[in-house]
Amino acid sequence: MELVRPNIKGLHPYVGGAQIENYDLWAKLNQNEFPYPPSPRVLEAIRTLPENKRYPINRYPPGDHKELKERLAGYLHVRPTQISFGDGSDENLGNIAIAFVGDGNSLVYPYPISFSYPEYSMFPNYAELQGVDKKEIDLNDDFTINVEAFIDGKPVLAYLSRPNSPSGISTPKENIVELCEKSHPRIVAVDEAYSDFAGDDCLDLLQEYPNLLLTRTFSKADGLAGLRLGYTIGHEKIIERLEAIRYPYNVNIVAYVAGLAALEDESLVYKKEKVREIKEWRSRLTHELTDLGLYVFPSQANFILMQCDSPEEAERIFTTAEYENVLLRYFKGRRRLEDKVRMTIGTSAENEKGLNVIRKVKKAT
């Protein structure tokens, strides 16, 4: 233990939302997962993998991700050389830090005072792993980014999420443009994990701003959270460096084949329909919860954050839901989030179950 680097000694393992063992008994609405199975085409590709002659399980997966890059590039209308795949968005975000952060420079990320923890709890870890200074920036009152605060001190790398968690609010694109312009040539990394549920994205900005990197995932709207498949999109020269430092064969063969199938036309039609359903439920839940007297933040993601009358009411909603086999996200102990509860948009049955719990608590108060 004496040999462990000082910056590693204080790190803690990532802790996500509560897990369950029987999904048939629970409505799991606490981790912003896709509530539906992957597309039938993806399931077929996984089922038939043992007979797949091109990508056999007993062989290493494609190390260059060539076919997967080509298919994704066609879908996104970018070049394959602008894409780097990773083991979920986490590896991609980590590789960006490895590539740019070190030798006395620093990175910044949103650490909203009103939330009392980072937008994404791995952001500070990337700084700690590199042994560099980190600067935590509060968001504006409307939970969008404070551009001037981000560029103050000239950090080499700025992380942010769009839309962000747990509010679901999406920073206006003009703010991202301003941040890229004022930060140049320093790097702006925007995590767009929830972009499929938002009104827009920053993909069209990549051509004009070479210091912009976008990270995305197949975990949310494609239903592949259990397979861990994410990617970075950016300028070819930067992507070339990210490719040089990523681990070899970092995308396993199951995730690779599933990713290919998820980009087929049949799967994309399925995805579009399911995303439409989630957005419709997001709108309905916002109206229903507002009618119950809760304030619901204007979400552009696949979840909603609701503000209760008090921390006691928020905890009561959470514990009542858990008693009735509904998992929500409660932020006990986090300053100014103690009166809020987050709910992932699930299936119709799960949403009704969660809504009924909240109705019950509100009716009793």
Beta strands, then each sheet from edge to edge (+ up, - down):
strand 1: 27-28
strand 2: 83-86
strand 3: 106-110
strand 4: 133-137
strand 5: 157-161
strand 6: 187-191
strand 7: 212-217
strand 8: 230-233
strand 9: 295-296
strand 10: 303-307
strand 11: 326-327
strand 12: 329-330
strand 13: 340-344
sheet 1: 1+ 11+
sheet 2: 2+ 8- 7+ 6+ 5+ 3+ 4+
sheet 3: 9+ 10- 13+ 12-
end
